[in-house]
Amino acid sequence: MCDEITSGLDPLARDAVLALLGGLLRSGRIEALILISHDLGTAALADRIAVMEDGEVVEVGAAGRVLGAPEHVFTRELVAAEGTFAVAGD
């Protein structure tokens, strides 16, 4: 479980940490990862995403679908504020 693992990191260090985690997942050295983040760019590493608003889950689904075609208004606002994403597996 990684809780805000990249918060406070500069972009280069953030990218290195995400590349390391992605490599560990692809290699099978870790089988599962729960990643908690306010940064949707970090969440793009995930296969599935759950979006929370005020402590309540408002949307769950495949990362590509949630980030590419969000259904809930809060998720749409988050995605619009962050920009575009390259999602793992896409």
RAWOFEN-V536828 format. One record per helix or strand of 3 or more residues. SS is the DSSP state (a for helix, b for strand). FROM is the first residue (numbers start at 1). TO is the last residue. If there is no record, write none. Layout:
# RAWOFEN-V536828
SS/FROM/TO ; SS/FROM/TO
This chain:
# RAWOFEN-V536828
a/11/27 ; a/40/43 ; b/48/53 ; b/56/62 ; a/63/68 ; a/73/82
